[in-house]
Amino acid sequence: QVHLVESGGGLMRPGDSVSLSCTASMSAFGGYIMGWFRQAPGKERQFVAAITFSGSSADYTDSVKGRFTISRDNAKNTVYLQMNSPKSEDTAVYYCAAAQRYSDYILPSAPYEYDYWGQGTQVTVSS
């Protein structure tokens, strides 16, 4: 009954600034940790970023620090991933995910720690 829907993927160029969006259907959206993962062909699903309930803090994988920004708008049940200076290595299917937790003191980074997933959106970065 919980649905997450990503949008904003497509072909990107180095130098672009593009934002992915994920809109969720559940109530009490602000009580979920939200995260972004990606999966490239032949690779495991990889943590990208996660954000606290209120959006006050976030974690990122090292390869995207300084380039990607996760944010959320709880009034719109939406989480975003802004992608600046994308690289060919960023090419992957990007998934948003929600973790139902009582605390956001530590942000989970493993796929199994998340409870709900979107269908994914393809991001392709040319070089």
Backbone hydrogen bonds in HBPLUS format (Angstrom, degrees):
<---DONOR---> <-ACCEPTOR-->    atom                        ^
c    i                          cat <-CA-CA->   ^        H-A-AA   ^      H-
h    n   atom  resd res      DA  || num        DHA   H-A  angle D-A-AA Bond
n    s   type  num  typ     dist DA aas  dist angle  dist       angle   num
A0025-SER N   A0003-HIS O   2.98 MM  22  5.36 137.1  2.17 148.2 159.7     1
A0005-VAL N   A0023-THR O   3.03 MM  18  5.39 155.8  2.09 141.8 149.3     2
A0023-THR N   A0005-VAL O   3.01 MM  18  5.39 155.3  2.07 144.4 143.5     3
A0007-SER N   A0021-SER O   2.80 MM  14  5.22 140.5  1.96 149.7 152.4     4
A0021-SER N   A0007-SER O   2.89 MM  14  5.22 166.6  1.91 148.0 151.1     5
A0010-GLY N   A0122-GLN O   2.86 MM 112  5.97 115.8  2.28 140.2 158.5     6
A0124-THR N   A0010-GLY O   2.96 MM 114  5.99 173.0  1.96 147.4 147.7     7
A0012-MET N   A0124-THR O   2.68 MM 112  5.96 158.5  1.72 165.1 169.0     8
A0126-SER N   A0012-MET O   2.98 MM 114  6.38 161.8  2.01 165.7 163.7     9
A0016-ASP N   A0013-ARG O   2.90 MM   3  5.52 157.9  1.95 144.2 145.5    10
A0018-VAL N   A0083-MET O   2.99 MM  65  5.18 159.2  2.03 144.2 144.5    11
A0083-MET N   A0018-VAL O   2.60 MM  65  5.18 171.1  1.61 166.4 169.8    12
A0020-LEU N   A0081-LEU O   2.85 MM  61  5.00 164.9  1.87 139.2 139.5    13
A0081-LEU N   A0020-LEU O   2.94 MM  61  5.00 151.8  2.02 135.3 138.9    14
A0022-CYS N   A0079-VAL O   2.83 MM  57  5.25 132.2  2.06 156.2 167.8    15
A0079-VAL N   A0022-CYS O   2.90 MM  57  5.25 154.9  1.96 147.8 155.1    16
A0024-ALA N   A0077-ASN O   2.86 MM  53  5.45 163.3  1.88 161.1 166.9    17
A0031-GLY N   A0028-ALA O   2.91 MM   3  5.54 166.1  1.93 121.8 125.9    18
A0032-TYR N   A0029-PHE O   3.12 MM   3  5.69 159.0  2.17 124.5 124.4    19
A0033-ILE N   A0099-ALA O   2.99 MM  66  5.00 151.2  2.08 154.9 150.9    20
A0099-ALA N   A0033-ILE O   2.78 MM  66  5.00 163.8  1.80 152.4 156.4    21
A0034-MET N   A0051-ILE O   3.43 MM  17  5.55 156.4  2.49 147.2 151.5    22
A0051-ILE N   A0034-MET O   2.86 MM  17  5.55 148.7  1.96 160.6 169.6    23
A0035-GLY N   A0097-ALA O   2.86 MM  62  5.12 160.2  1.90 149.4 150.9    24
A0097-ALA N   A0035-GLY O   2.88 MM  62  5.12 149.7  1.97 145.5 145.9    25
A0036-TRP N   A0049-ALA O   2.76 MM  13  5.22 157.1  1.81 152.1 154.2    26
A0048-VAL N   A0036-TRP O   2.88 MM  12  5.36 147.2  1.99 156.7 149.9    27
A0049-ALA N   A0036-TRP O   3.20 MM  13  5.22 157.6  2.25 136.7 139.7    28
A0037-PHE N   A0095-TYR O   2.82 MM  58  5.12 161.9  1.85 153.7 159.6    29
A0095-TYR N   A0037-PHE O   2.78 MM  58  5.12 163.4  1.81 141.2 147.0    30
A0038-ARG N   A0046-GLN O   2.86 MM   8  5.26 152.0  1.94 144.9 154.3    31
A0046-GLN N   A0038-ARG O   2.70 MM   8  5.26 175.4  1.71 161.2 162.5    32
A0039-GLN N   A0093-VAL O   2.90 MM  54  5.28 145.3  2.02 140.5 151.8    33
A0093-VAL N   A0039-GLN O   3.02 MM  54  5.28 171.7  2.03 135.3 134.6    34
A0043-LYS N   A0040-ALA O   3.03 MM   3  5.42 156.1  2.09 142.2 139.0    35
A0061-THR N   A0048-VAL O   2.97 MM  13  5.25 154.2  2.04 141.2 140.0    36
A0050-ALA N   A0059-ASP O   3.01 MM   9  5.35 147.6  2.12 142.5 146.5    37
A0059-ASP N   A0050-ALA O   3.00 MM   9  5.35 152.8  2.07 141.1 149.0    38
A0052-THR N   A0057-SER O   3.06 MM   5  5.64 162.1  2.09 159.2 159.7    39
A0055-GLY N   A0052-THR O   3.12 MM   3  5.03 140.0  2.29  97.5 109.3    40
A0064-VAL N   A0061-THR O   3.08 MM   3  5.90 163.8  2.11 126.1 130.7    41
A0065-LYS N   A0062-ASP O   3.33 MM   3  5.31 151.8  2.41 101.5 109.4    42
A0067-ARG N   A0064-VAL O   2.94 MM   3  5.36 160.5  1.98 134.3 137.7    43
A0068-PHE N   A0064-VAL O   3.01 MM   4  5.55 162.0  2.04 162.7 160.9    44
A0084-ASN N   A0067-ARG O   2.96 MM  17  5.03 153.9  2.03 136.2 143.0    45
A0069-THR N   A0082-GLN O   2.89 MM  13  4.99 149.6  1.98 137.6 146.1    46
A0082-GLN N   A0069-THR O   2.77 MM  13  4.99 165.1  1.79 155.7 152.4    47
A0071-SER N   A0080-TYR O   3.18 MM   9  5.21 155.0  2.24 130.6 134.6    48
A0080-TYR N   A0071-SER O   2.79 MM   9  5.21 167.6  1.80 148.5 151.1    49
A0073-ASP N   A0078-THR O   2.84 MM   5  5.38 164.8  1.86 161.6 165.1    50
A0076-LYS N   A0073-ASP O   2.99 MM   3  5.47 147.2  2.10 110.8 120.4    51
A0078-THR N   A0073-ASP O   3.25 MM   5  5.38 174.6  2.25 139.4 140.9    52
A0077-ASN N   A0074-ASN O   3.29 MM   3  4.79 160.5  2.33  93.3  99.1    53
A0090-ASP N   A0087-LYS O   2.89 MM   3  5.34 159.6  1.93 113.0 119.9    54
A0091-THR N   A0088-SER O   3.08 MM   3  5.58 166.1  2.10 115.6 119.5    55
A0092-ALA N   A0123-VAL O   3.01 MM  31  5.52 146.3  2.12 146.5 157.1    56
A0123-VAL N   A0092-ALA O   2.88 MM  31  5.52 163.1  1.91 156.6 162.3    57
A0094-TYR N   A0121-THR O   2.85 MM  27  5.27 173.9  1.86 146.3 144.3    58
A0121-THR N   A0094-TYR O   2.88 MM  27  5.27 145.3  2.00 138.1 149.0    59
A0118-GLY N   A0096-CYS O   3.00 MM  22  5.50 152.1  2.08 160.1 158.0    60
A0098-ALA N   A0116-TYR O   2.91 MM  18  5.12 152.3  1.98 137.8 144.5    61
A0115-ASP N   A0098-ALA O   2.80 MM  17  5.85 142.9  1.94 143.5 152.6    62
A0116-TYR N   A0098-ALA O   3.14 MM  18  5.12 156.9  2.20 144.8 149.0    63
A0113-GLU N   A0110-ALA O   2.97 MM   3  5.51 155.3  2.03 118.4 126.1    64
A0114-TYR N   A0111-PRO O   3.10 MM   3  5.69 168.7  2.12 120.3 123.2    65
